[in-house]
Amino acid sequence: MAAAFSVLIICFAVFEAANSHHDCSGEGCAVCAAMEVCEQLLSAGAAALASTSAALTVIACIATVKAVKADKHRTLFQMKVMLLN
């Protein structure tokens, strides 16, 4: 998702740079409408990326805490440690 978002940013920057000095025809300008759509997609993509990364962070934290708790209460017998005298 991060790679797709990066490609989206690069494509938007190239499109905006190529059309930055267009002859705007006023209210019904197709280039201005396309730039507006790109900005909306960019903001929606940023929101989706932020929510996805937050969810993945929470899942990783929960998994880490569970792994630490599970490993904390293990005995030598459970770990199958051989005690040699």
The first five atom37 places (N, CA, C, CB, O) and aatype in JSON, in Angstrom:
{
  "aatype": [12, 0, 0, 0, 13, 15, 19, 10, 9, 9, 4, 13, 0, 19, 13, 6, 0, 0, 2, 15, 8, 8, 3, 4, 15, 7, 6, 7, 4, 0, 19, 4, 0, 0, 12, 6, 19, 4, 6, 5, 10, 10, 15, 0, 7, 0, 0, 0, 10, 0, 15, 16, 15, 0, 0, 10, 16, 19, 9, 0, 4, 9, 0, 16, 19, 11, 0, 19, 11, 0, 3, 11, 8, 1, 16, 10, 13, 5, 12, 11, 19, 12, 10, 10, 2],
  "atom_mask": [
    [1, 1, 1, 1, 1],
    [1, 1, 1, 1, 1],
    [1, 1, 1, 1, 1],
    [1, 1, 1, 1, 1],
    [1, 1, 1, 1, 1],
    [1, 1, 1, 1, 1],
    [1, 1, 1, 1, 1],
    [1, 1, 1, 1, 1],
    [1, 1, 1, 1, 1],
    [1, 1, 1, 1, 1],
    [1, 1, 1, 1, 1],
    [1, 1, 1, 1, 1],
    [1, 1, 1, 1, 1],
    [1, 1, 1, 1, 1],
    [1, 1, 1, 1, 1],
    [1, 1, 1, 1, 1],
    [1, 1, 1, 1, 1],
    [1, 1, 1, 1, 1],
    [1, 1, 1, 1, 1],
    [1, 1, 1, 1, 1],
    [1, 1, 1, 1, 1],
    [1, 1, 1, 1, 1],
    [1, 1, 1, 1, 1],
    [1, 1, 1, 1, 1],
    [1, 1, 1, 1, 1],
    [1, 1, 1, 0, 1],
    [1, 1, 1, 1, 1],
    [1, 1, 1, 0, 1],
    [1, 1, 1, 1, 1],
    [1, 1, 1, 1, 1],
    [1, 1, 1, 1, 1],
    [1, 1, 1, 1, 1],
    [1, 1, 1, 1, 1],
    [1, 1, 1, 1, 1],
    [1, 1, 1, 1, 1],
    [1, 1, 1, 1, 1],
    [1, 1, 1, 1, 1],
    [1, 1, 1, 1, 1],
    [1, 1, 1, 1, 1],
    [1, 1, 1, 1, 1],
    [1, 1, 1, 1, 1],
    [1, 1, 1, 1, 1],
    [1, 1, 1, 1, 1],
    [1, 1, 1, 1, 1],
    [1, 1, 1, 0, 1],
    [1, 1, 1, 1, 1],
    [1, 1, 1, 1, 1],
    [1, 1, 1, 1, 1],
    [1, 1, 1, 1, 1],
    [1, 1, 1, 1, 1],
    [1, 1, 1, 1, 1],
    [1, 1, 1, 1, 1],
    [1, 1, 1, 1, 1],
    [1, 1, 1, 1, 1],
    [1, 1, 1, 1, 1],
    [1, 1, 1, 1, 1],
    [1, 1, 1, 1, 1],
    [1, 1, 1, 1, 1],
    [1, 1, 1, 1, 1],
    [1, 1, 1, 1, 1],
    [1, 1, 1, 1, 1],
    [1, 1, 1, 1, 1],
    [1, 1, 1, 1, 1],
    [1, 1, 1, 1, 1],
    [1, 1, 1, 1, 1],
    [1, 1, 1, 1, 1],
    [1, 1, 1, 1, 1],
    [1, 1, 1, 1, 1],
    [1, 1, 1, 1, 1],
    [1, 1, 1, 1, 1],
    [1, 1, 1, 1, 1],
    [1, 1, 1, 1, 1],
    [1, 1, 1, 1, 1],
    [1, 1, 1, 1, 1],
    [1, 1, 1, 1, 1],
    [1, 1, 1, 1, 1],
    [1, 1, 1, 1, 1],
    [1, 1, 1, 1, 1],
    [1, 1, 1, 1, 1],
    [1, 1, 1, 1, 1],
    [1, 1, 1, 1, 1],
    [1, 1, 1, 1, 1],
    [1, 1, 1, 1, 1],
    [1, 1, 1, 1, 1],
    [1, 1, 1, 1, 1]
  ],
  "atom_positions": [
    [[0.83, -1.19, 0.0], [0.0, 0.0, 0.0], [0.88, 1.25, 0.0], [-0.95, 0.0, 1.21], [0.55, 2.25, -0.63]],
    [[1.98, 1.18, 0.71], [2.89, 2.32, 0.73], [3.49, 2.57, -0.65], [4.0, 2.09, 1.76], [3.68, 3.72, -1.05]],
    [[3.79, 1.49, -1.36], [4.34, 1.64, -2.71], [3.3, 2.26, -3.65], [4.82, 0.28, -3.25], [3.63, 3.12, -4.46]],
    [[2.06, 1.82, -3.54], [1.0, 2.38, -4.38], [0.78, 3.85, -4.05], [-0.31, 1.61, -4.19], [0.54, 4.66, -4.95]],
    [[0.85, 4.19, -2.78], [0.7, 5.58, -2.37], [1.85, 6.43, -2.91], [0.63, 5.69, -0.84], [1.63, 7.57, -3.33]],
    [[3.06, 5.9, -2.89], [4.22, 6.62, -3.42], [4.08, 6.85, -4.93], [5.52, 5.85, -3.12], [4.39, 7.93, -5.42]],
    [[3.63, 5.83, -5.65], [3.41, 5.98, -7.09], [2.33, 7.03, -7.36], [3.01, 4.63, -7.72], [2.45, 7.82, -8.29]],
    [[1.28, 7.03, -6.54], [0.22, 8.02, -6.68], [0.74, 9.43, -6.49], [-0.9, 7.73, -5.68], [0.37, 10.33, -7.24]],
    [[1.58, 9.64, -5.5], [2.17, 10.96, -5.25], [3.03, 11.4, -6.42], [2.99, 10.95, -3.95], [2.96, 12.55, -6.86]],
    [[3.85, 10.49, -6.93], [4.74, 10.82, -8.05], [3.94, 11.16, -9.3], [5.7, 9.67, -8.34], [4.24, 12.12, -10.0]],
    [[2.91, 10.35, -9.57], [2.06, 10.62, -10.76], [1.34, 11.96, -10.62], [1.03, 9.49, -10.96], [1.23, 12.7, -11.6]],
    [[0.86, 12.27, -9.45], [0.18, 13.54, -9.25], [1.15, 14.71, -9.44], [-0.44, 13.6, -7.85], [0.8, 15.71, -10.06]],
    [[2.36, 14.56, -8.91], [3.35, 15.64, -9.06], [3.71, 15.85, -10.53], [4.62, 15.31, -8.24], [3.84, 16.99, -10.98]],
    [[3.88, 14.78, -11.28], [4.2, 14.89, -12.71], [3.04, 15.53, -13.46], [4.53, 13.51, -13.3], [3.25, 16.4, -14.31]],
    [[1.81, 15.11, -13.17], [0.64, 15.67, -13.83], [0.5, 17.16, -13.53], [-0.62, 14.93, -13.4], [0.21, 17.95, -14.43]],
    [[0.7, 17.52, -12.28], [0.57, 18.93, -11.9], [1.68, 19.78, -12.53], [0.61, 19.08, -10.38], [1.43, 20.91, -12.96]],
    [[2.9, 19.24, -12.58], [4.0, 19.98, -13.19], [3.79, 20.16, -14.69], [5.34, 19.25, -12.93], [4.1, 21.21, -15.25]],
    [[3.25, 19.14, -15.33], [3.03, 19.22, -16.78], [1.91, 20.19, -17.13], [2.72, 17.84, -17.34], [1.93, 20.8, -18.2]],
    [[0.94, 20.32, -16.26], [-0.22, 21.15, -16.56], [-0.33, 22.41, -15.7], [-1.47, 20.34, -16.39], [-1.4, 23.0, -15.59]],
    [[0.77, 22.81, -15.09], [0.7, 23.96, -14.18], [0.45, 25.27, -14.92], [1.99, 24.06, -13.39], [-0.11, 26.2, -14.34]],
    [[0.84, 25.37, -16.16], [0.65, 26.61, -16.92], [-0.34, 26.41, -18.06], [1.99, 27.11, -17.48], [-0.11, 26.87, -19.18]],
    [[-1.45, 25.73, -17.77], [-2.46, 25.51, -18.82], [-3.35, 26.74, -18.96], [-3.31, 24.25, -18.49], [-3.44, 27.57, -18.05]],
    [[-4.0, 26.84, -20.09], [-4.95, 27.93, -20.31], [-6.29, 27.53, -19.72], [-5.09, 28.26, -21.84], [-7.05, 26.77, -20.33]],
    [[-6.57, 28.04, -18.54], [-7.81, 27.7, -17.84], [-8.98, 28.35, -18.56], [-7.75, 28.14, -16.35], [-8.98, 29.55, -18.81]],
    [[-9.99, 27.53, -18.87], [-11.15, 28.04, -19.61], [-12.27, 28.49, -18.67], [-11.67, 26.97, -20.55], [-13.37, 28.82, -19.12]],
    [[-11.99, 28.51, -17.4], [-13.0, 28.99, -16.46], [-13.61, 27.86, -15.65], [0.0, 0.0, 0.0], [-12.91, 26.96, -15.19]],
    [[-14.92, 27.93, -15.49], [-15.63, 27.02, -14.59], [-15.6, 25.57, -15.06], [-17.05, 27.47, -14.43], [-15.55, 24.67, -14.22]],
    [[-15.64, 25.3, -16.33], [-15.69, 23.94, -16.85], [-14.34, 23.42, -17.31], [0.0, 0.0, 0.0], [-14.3, 22.58, -18.22]],
    [[-13.25, 23.87, -16.74], [-11.9, 23.48, -17.18], [-11.64, 22.01, -16.82], [-10.82, 24.4, -16.53], [-11.75, 21.62, -15.66]],
    [[-11.31, 21.22, -17.81], [-11.08, 19.79, -17.62], [-9.8, 19.52, -16.83], [-11.02, 19.08, -18.96], [-9.75, 18.58, -16.04]],
    [[-8.77, 20.33, -17.05], [-7.49, 20.13, -16.35], [-7.66, 20.43, -14.86], [-6.38, 21.02, -16.95], [-7.17, 19.69, -14.01]],
    [[-8.35, 21.52, -14.55], [-8.61, 21.87, -13.14], [-9.45, 20.79, -12.46], [-9.31, 23.25, -13.03], [-9.22, 20.46, -11.3]],
    [[-10.43, 20.24, -13.18], [-11.26, 19.16, -12.63], [-10.43, 17.91, -12.37], [-12.43, 18.84, -13.59], [-10.61, 17.24, -11.36]],
    [[-9.51, 17.6, -13.29], [-8.65, 16.43, -13.1], [-7.71, 16.62, -11.93], [-7.84, 16.15, -14.38], [-7.45, 15.68, -11.18]],
    [[-7.2, 17.84, -11.74], [-6.34, 18.12, -10.59], [-7.12, 18.01, -9.29], [-5.72, 19.54, -10.72], [-6.58, 17.54, -8.28]],
    [[-8.36, 18.42, -9.29], [-9.19, 18.3, -8.09], [-9.44, 16.84, -7.74], [-10.53, 19.03, -8.29], [-9.39, 16.46, -6.57]],
    [[-9.7, 16.01, -8.76], [-9.89, 14.57, -8.53], [-8.62, 13.95, -7.97], [-10.31, 13.86, -9.83], [-8.68, 13.12, -7.06]],
    [[-7.46, 14.34, -8.51], [-6.19, 13.82, -8.01], [-5.97, 14.2, -6.55], [-5.02, 14.34, -8.87], [-5.51, 13.38, -5.76]],
    [[-6.3, 15.42, -6.19], [-6.15, 15.85, -4.8], [-7.08, 15.08, -3.88], [-6.42, 17.36, -4.67], [-6.68, 14.73, -2.77]],
    [[-8.3, 14.8, -4.32], [-9.24, 14.02, -3.51], [-8.75, 12.58, -3.33], [-10.64, 14.02, -4.15], [-8.83, 12.03, -2.23]],
    [[-8.24, 11.99, -4.41], [-7.71, 10.63, -4.31], [-6.5, 10.58, -3.39], [-7.35, 10.1, -5.69], [-6.32, 9.63, -2.63]],
    [[-5.67, 11.61, -3.47], [-4.49, 11.68, -2.63], [-4.87, 11.78, -1.16], [-3.62, 12.87, -3.03], [-4.28, 11.09, -0.33]],
    [[-5.85, 12.61, -0.84], [-6.26, 12.74, 0.57], [-6.93, 11.46, 1.06], [-7.21, 13.93, 0.75], [-6.73, 11.06, 2.21]],
    [[-7.73, 10.8, 0.21], [-8.36, 9.54, 0.59], [-7.3, 8.45, 0.78], [-9.38, 9.1, -0.47], [-7.4, 7.65, 1.71]],
    [[-6.31, 8.43, -0.08], [-5.22, 7.46, 0.05], [-4.41, 7.68, 1.31], [0.0, 0.0, 0.0], [-3.98, 6.72, 1.95]],
    [[-4.18, 8.93, 1.67], [-3.44, 9.24, 2.89], [-4.22, 8.79, 4.11], [-3.14, 10.75, 2.97], [-3.63, 8.26, 5.06]],
    [[-5.53, 9.0, 4.1], [-6.35, 8.56, 5.23], [-6.36, 7.03, 5.35], [-7.79, 9.08, 5.08], [-6.26, 6.49, 6.45]],
    [[-6.46, 6.35, 4.22], [-6.45, 4.89, 4.23], [-5.1, 4.36, 4.7], [-6.79, 4.33, 2.84], [-5.04, 3.38, 5.45]],
    [[-4.03, 4.98, 4.26], [-2.69, 4.56, 4.67], [-2.49, 4.78, 6.16], [-1.62, 5.3, 3.87], [-1.92, 3.93, 6.84]],
    [[-2.96, 5.91, 6.67], [-2.81, 6.2, 8.09], [-3.6, 5.21, 8.95], [-3.27, 7.63, 8.39], [-3.1, 4.73, 9.96]],
    [[-4.83, 4.91, 8.54], [-5.63, 3.98, 9.33], [-5.07, 2.56, 9.26], [-7.08, 3.99, 8.86], [-5.09, 1.84, 10.25]],
    [[-4.57, 2.17, 8.11], [-3.97, 0.84, 7.96], [-2.71, 0.71, 8.8], [-3.66, 0.56, 6.5], [-2.5, -0.31, 9.46]],
    [[-1.85, 1.73, 8.78], [-0.62, 1.66, 9.56], [-0.92, 1.67, 11.06], [0.31, 2.83, 9.2], [-0.22, 1.02, 11.83]],
    [[-1.95, 2.42, 11.47], [-2.33, 2.41, 12.88], [-2.83, 1.04, 13.3], [-3.4, 3.48, 13.16], [-2.49, 0.55, 14.37]],
    [[-3.64, 0.41, 12.47], [-4.16, -0.92, 12.78], [-3.04, -1.95, 12.85], [-5.21, -1.34, 11.75], [-3.02, -2.8, 13.74]],
    [[-2.1, -1.88, 11.91], [-0.98, -2.82, 11.92], [-0.08, -2.62, 13.14], [-0.15, -2.67, 10.65], [0.46, -3.58, 13.67]],
    [[0.07, -1.37, 13.57], [0.87, -1.09, 14.77], [0.22, -1.68, 16.0], [1.06, 0.42, 14.94], [0.9, -2.28, 16.84]],
    [[-1.09, -1.53, 16.12], [-1.81, -2.1, 17.27], [-1.71, -3.62, 17.26], [-3.28, -1.67, 17.26], [-1.48, -4.22, 18.31]],
    [[-1.88, -4.24, 16.1], [-1.79, -5.7, 16.0], [-0.39, -6.18, 16.37], [-2.14, -6.16, 14.57], [-0.24, -7.18, 17.07]],
    [[0.64, -5.47, 15.92], [2.02, -5.85, 16.24], [2.29, -5.72, 17.74], [3.01, -4.99, 15.45], [2.96, -6.56, 18.33]],
    [[1.76, -4.66, 18.35], [1.95, -4.48, 19.8], [1.26, -5.58, 20.59], [1.41, -3.11, 20.24], [1.83, -6.1, 21.55]],
    [[0.04, -5.94, 20.19], [-0.69, -7.01, 20.89], [0.04, -8.33, 20.74], [-2.12, -7.13, 20.34], [0.16, -9.08, 21.71]],
    [[0.53, -8.63, 19.56], [1.26, -9.88, 19.33], [2.55, -9.93, 20.14], [1.58, -10.04, 17.83], [2.92, -10.98, 20.66]],
    [[3.23, -8.8, 20.25], [4.47, -8.74, 21.02], [4.19, -8.97, 22.5], [5.17, -7.4, 20.82], [4.91, -9.73, 23.16]],
    [[3.16, -8.32, 23.03], [2.81, -8.48, 24.44], [2.43, -9.92, 24.72], [1.66, -7.53, 24.83], [2.84, -10.48, 25.74]],
    [[1.64, -10.55, 23.85], [1.25, -11.95, 24.05], [2.46, -12.87, 24.01], [0.24, -12.38, 22.99], [2.55, -13.81, 24.8]],
    [[3.4, -12.61, 23.11], [4.59, -13.45, 23.01], [5.46, -13.32, 24.25], [5.41, -13.07, 21.77], [6.0, -14.31, 24.74]],
    [[5.58, -12.1, 24.76], [6.39, -11.9, 25.97], [5.73, -12.57, 27.16], [6.59, -10.39, 26.24], [6.42, -13.2, 27.97]],
    [[4.41, -12.44, 27.3], [3.71, -13.07, 28.42], [3.78, -14.58, 28.34], [2.25, -12.62, 28.45], [3.95, -15.25, 29.36]],
    [[3.66, -15.13, 27.15], [3.7, -16.58, 26.99], [5.08, -17.13, 27.31], [3.3, -16.98, 25.56], [5.2, -18.22, 27.87]],
    [[6.11, -16.41, 26.98], [7.48, -16.87, 27.21], [7.91, -16.64, 28.65], [8.44, -16.16, 26.26], [8.84, -17.3, 29.13]],
    [[7.27, -15.73, 29.35], [7.68, -15.36, 30.7], [7.41, -16.45, 31.72], [6.98, -14.09, 31.12], [8.17, -16.59, 32.67]],
    [[6.36, -17.23, 31.56], [5.94, -18.2, 32.55], [6.32, -19.64, 32.17], [4.46, -18.1, 32.76], [5.67, -20.58, 32.61]],
    [[7.32, -19.79, 31.38], [7.73, -21.13, 30.98], [8.7, -21.69, 32.01], [8.37, -21.11, 29.57], [9.53, -20.97, 32.56]],
    [[8.59, -22.98, 32.25], [9.5, -23.64, 33.18], [10.58, -24.37, 32.4], [8.74, -24.62, 34.1], [10.49, -24.51, 31.18]],
    [[11.57, -24.84, 33.11], [12.64, -25.61, 32.47], [12.1, -26.9, 31.86], [13.76, -25.93, 33.48], [12.56, -27.34, 30.81]],
    [[11.11, -27.49, 32.52], [10.5, -28.71, 32.0], [9.76, -28.43, 30.69], [9.55, -29.32, 33.03], [9.85, -29.22, 29.75]],
    [[9.03, -27.31, 30.64], [8.32, -26.96, 29.41], [9.28, -26.66, 28.28], [7.4, -25.77, 29.66], [8.98, -26.91, 27.11]],
    [[10.44, -26.11, 28.61], [11.43, -25.79, 27.59], [12.27, -27.01, 27.22], [12.33, -24.64, 28.07], [13.1, -26.94, 26.31]],
    [[12.06, -28.13, 27.93], [12.76, -29.39, 27.7], [14.28, -29.24, 27.85], [12.43, -29.91, 26.3], [15.07, -29.71, 27.04]],
    [[14.62, -28.55, 28.94], [16.04, -28.36, 29.25], [16.53, -29.59, 29.98], [16.27, -27.08, 30.12], [15.9, -30.06, 30.92]],
    [[17.65, -30.11, 29.54], [18.24, -31.28, 30.17], [19.23, -30.81, 31.23], [18.93, -32.2, 29.13], [20.2, -30.13, 30.92]],
    [[18.97, -31.19, 32.47], [19.85, -30.81, 33.57], [20.85, -31.93, 33.83], [19.03, -30.49, 34.86], [20.47, -33.03, 34.24]],
    [[22.09, -31.66, 33.59], [23.14, -32.64, 33.77], [23.95, -32.29, 35.0], [24.05, -32.72, 32.54], [24.3, -31.13, 35.2]],
    [[24.26, -33.29, 35.82], [25.07, -33.06, 37.03], [26.52, -33.32, 36.75], [24.6, -33.93, 38.19], [27.35, -33.18, 37.65]]
  ]
}
